Amino acid sequence: METNVITSSSSWAIPDKTGHGRAYLDGLVADGNKPVCTCNSCFTGPDCSQFTPHCPATADSGNPLFLEPFWMQHLASSALVVVGWHQMAYRYEDSTYVSKELEKLVRRLHATVGNAVTENRFIIFGAGSTQVLNAAVFALSPENTSSPARVVSSVPYYTLNKEQTEYFSSDKFEFGGDAYTWRNRSDGSSTNVIEFVTSPNNPDGQLKQAILHGPNVKTIYDRAYYWPHFTPIPAPAEEDVMVFTLSKLTGHAGTRLG
C-alpha cells in the first residue's frame, strides 16, 4: 500500500495499489495504530489483492461506488478541511437549526440542473432520504383517527418502502401493499392513503407517476435518482413532497444527507 492522499494533518486516506479497497483514518485499525484496508466485494487479503472465487453478484446493495473513480481523479479539488471550532453551537446566528447557505446552494443546484422546482417550497434536511421519507409518512398521516393510513406503492417498488413502514408501523399508518389494488376498492374513497412514487423507479428505472388520486390521498415522490447521470430530465419535478439524496447525486451515501 502507498500513501498518496493527504487532505489535512488529521484526515488522510490510503488507497491500495490494486484498486480493490480503501483504508481511512476513521475505518478499521490494525494493532491499534495502523489503518487497514476495507476491501471491495470479491476481494480479500491485507492489501485487497486476493480475488474470491465464485463471488456472487449482489443485486440488493445500493452502494454508489461506481462514482468513486471520479472523486479519485479529483482529489485536490474535492478535498475539504473543516476547522475544529466550526458549528459548535446548537443553532446558527439566526436561531435556526439549518444553514441558510446550505439551503441556498441546494436551491441553486436544482435550478442549474433543472430537475426540481424549489420556489415557494420549504426545504427540510434529514439523516439520509430514508429518514426524510419516514418523517413524511408521519407528517401526512391523519391525527385522531380509528383507521390508520395505508402506505402503498405500485409494483415493482423499492423494498425499503415496505420494510420501513412495517418497522415504524403505529396507530397512524400501516403498509397497504400494491397501489394498483386500491384503485377500484369500494372503501378507497374513505380510506386515508399515502402513496410512495419512486421516480426514476428502483429497481426498473421507469419514470413513474402516482396511481391513486383523491381528497384522501397524499403522495410522496422519491426523486433520489432524478439526476442527469441516471436518467433524462424531461421537465423539472414540482410535486408537493419531493425527496432527494446526496448518495445518488455525488455517491456519498455515508454522509447521510437527505
For each residue, the residues with C-beta under 8 A, 3 or more apart:
1: 14 15 16 17 23 37 47
2: 14 15 17
3: 6 12 14
4: 15
5: 12 13 14 15 75
6: 3 12
7: 11 12 13 79 80 81
8: 11 12 79 81
9:
10: 25
11: 7 8 25 81
12: 3 5 6 7 8 24 25
13: 5 7 22 23 24 25
14: 1 2 3 5 22 23 24 35 37
15: 1 2 4 5 19 22 72
16: 1 19 20 21 22 23 37 47 48 49
17: 1 2 47 49
18: 21 43 47 48 49
19: 15 16
20: 16 39 40 43 48 49
21: 16 18 37 38 39 40 43 47 48
22: 13 14 15 16 27 37 38
23: 1 13 14 16 27 28 35 36 37 38
24: 12 13 14 27 35 38
25: 10 11 12 13 35
26:
27: 22 23 24 35 36 38
28: 23 35 36 38
29: 32 33 34 35 36
30: 33 34 35 36
31: 34
32: 29
33: 29 30
34: 29 30 31
35: 14 23 24 25 27 28 29 30
36: 23 27 28 29 30 46
37: 1 14 16 21 22 23 46 47 48
38: 21 22 23 24 27 28
39: 20 21 43 44 45 48
40: 20 21 43 48 65
41: 55 58
42: 51 52 55
43: 18 20 21 39 40 48 49 50 51 52
44: 39 48 50 52
45: 39 48 49 50
46: 36 37
47: 1 16 17 18 21 37
48: 16 18 20 21 37 39 40 43 44 45
49: 16 17 18 20 43 45
50: 43 44 45
51: 42 43 55
52: 42 43 44 55
53:
54:
55: 41 42 51 52
56:
57:
58: 41 61
59: 203
60: 159
61: 58
62: 247 253
63: 253
64: 67 247 248 251 252 253
65: 40 68 251
66: 69 251
67: 64 70 71 250 251
68: 65 71 72 251
69: 66 72 73
70: 67 73 74 251
71: 67 68 74 75 78 250 251
72: 15 68 69 75
73: 69 70
74: 70 71 77 78
75: 5 71 72 78 79
76: 79
77: 74
78: 71 74 75
79: 7 8 75 76
80: 7
81: 7 8 11
82: 86
83: 86
84:
85: 88
86: 82 83
87:
88: 85
89: 92
90: 97
91: 95 96 97
92: 89 95 96 97 98 99 100
93:
94: 100
95: 91 92
96: 91 92 100
97: 90 91 92
98: 92 102 103 123 125
99: 92 102 103
100: 92 94 96 103 104
101: 104 105
102: 98 99 105 106 125
103: 98 99 100 106 107 123
104: 100 101 107 108
105: 101 102 108 109
106: 102 103 109 110 118 123
107: 103 104 110 111 118 123
108: 104 105 111 112
109: 105 106 112 113
110: 106 107 113 114 115 116 117 118 236 244
111: 107 108 114 118
112: 108 109
113: 109 110 116 227 228 233
114: 110 111 233 236
115: 110 223 226 227 228 233 236 237
116: 110 113 223 226 236 237 238 242 244
117: 110 121 236 237 238
118: 106 107 110 111 121 123
119:
120:
121: 117 118
122:
123: 98 103 106 107 118
124: 132 135
125: 98 102 132 257 258
126: 129 131 132 135 257 258
127: 131 256 257 258
128: 131 132 245 247 253 256 257 258
129: 126 132 133 222 224 243 244 245 247 258
130: 133 134 160 164 258
131: 126 127 128 134 135 256 258
132: 124 125 126 128 129 135 136 243 258
133: 129 130 136 137 161 164 196 220 222 243 258
134: 130 131 137 138 164 168
135: 124 126 131 132 138 139
136: 132 133 139 140 220 241 243
137: 133 134 140 141 149 151 165 168 173 194 220
138: 134 135 141 168 172 173
139: 135 136
140: 136 137 149 194 218 220 241
141: 137 138 148 149 172 173 192 194
142: 145 149 172 192
143: 172
144:
145: 142 148 192
146:
147: 191 192
148: 141 145 170 171 172 173 174 192
149: 137 140 141 142 172 173 174 191 192 193 194 218
150: 173 174 175 176 182 191 192 193 194
151: 137 161 165 173 174 175 176 193 194 195 196
152: 175 176 177 178 179 182 193 194 195 196 212
153: 157 158 161 162 178 179 195 196 197 198
154: 157 178 179 180 195 197 208 211
155: 178 180
156: 201 203 204
157: 153 154 161 162 178 196 198 201
158: 153 161 196 198 201 202 203 222
159: 60 162 163
160: 130 163 164
161: 133 151 153 157 158 164 165 175 196 198
162: 153 157 159 165 166 175
163: 159 160 166 167
164: 130 133 134 160 161 167 168
165: 137 151 161 162 168 169 173 174 175
166: 162 163 169 174 175
167: 163 164
168: 134 137 138 164 165
169: 165 166 173 174 175
170: 148 173
171: 148
172: 138 141 142 143 148 149
173: 137 138 141 148 149 150 151 165 169 170 194
174: 148 149 150 151 165 166 169
175: 150 151 152 161 162 165 166 169
176: 150 151 152 182 193
177: 152 181
178: 152 153 154 155 157 181 182
179: 152 153 154 182 183 195 210 211 212
180: 154 155 183 211
181: 177 178 185
182: 150 152 176 178 179 185 188 191 193 211 212
183: 179 180 188 211 212
184: 188
185: 181 182 188 191
186:
187: 190 191
188: 182 183 184 185 191 193 212 214
189: 214 216
190: 187 216
191: 147 149 150 182 185 187 188 216
192: 141 142 145 147 148 149 150 216 218
193: 149 150 151 152 176 182 188 212 214 216 217 218
194: 137 140 141 149 150 151 152 173 217 218 219 220
195: 151 152 153 154 179 210 211 212 217 218 219 220
196: 133 151 152 153 157 158 161 220 222
197: 153 154 208 209 210 219 220 221 222
198: 153 157 158 161 201 202 208 221 222 224 225
199: 206 207 208 209 221 222 223 226
200: 205 206 207 208 225 226 230 231
201: 156 157 158 198 204 205 206 207 208
202: 158 198 205 224 225
203: 59 156 158
204: 156 201
205: 200 201 202 225 230 231
206: 199 200 201
207: 199 200 201 231 234
208: 154 197 198 199 200 201
209: 197 199
210: 179 195 197 213 217 219
211: 154 179 180 182 183 195
212: 152 179 182 183 188 193 195 217 219
213: 210 217
214: 188 189 193 217
215:
216: 189 190 191 192 193
217: 193 194 195 210 212 213 214
218: 140 149 192 193 194 195 241
219: 194 195 197 210 212 239 240 241
220: 133 136 137 140 194 195 196 197 241 243
221: 197 198 199 237 239 241 242 243
222: 129 133 158 196 197 198 199 243
223: 115 116 199 226 237 242 243 244
224: 129 198 202 243 244 245 247 248
225: 198 200 202 205 230 231 248
226: 115 116 199 200 223 230 231 233 237 244
227: 113 115 230 231 233 248 249
228: 113 115 231 232 233
229:
230: 200 205 225 226 227 248
231: 200 205 207 225 226 227 228
232: 228
233: 113 114 115 226 227 228 236
234: 207
235:
236: 110 114 115 116 117 233
237: 115 116 117 221 223 226 242
238: 116 117
239: 219 221 242
240: 219
241: 136 140 218 219 220 221
242: 116 221 223 237 239
243: 129 132 133 136 220 221 222 223 224 258
244: 110 116 129 223 224 226 248 249 258
245: 128 129 224 248 249 257 258
246: 249 250 252 253 255 257 258
247: 62 64 128 129 224 250 251 252 253 255
248: 64 224 225 227 230 244 245 251
249: 227 244 245 246
250: 67 71 246 247
251: 64 65 66 67 68 70 71 247 248
252: 64 246 247 255 257
253: 62 63 64 128 246 247 256
254:
255: 246 247 252
256: 127 128 131 253
257: 125 126 127 128 245 246 252
258: 125 126 127 128 129 130 131 132 133 243 244 245 246
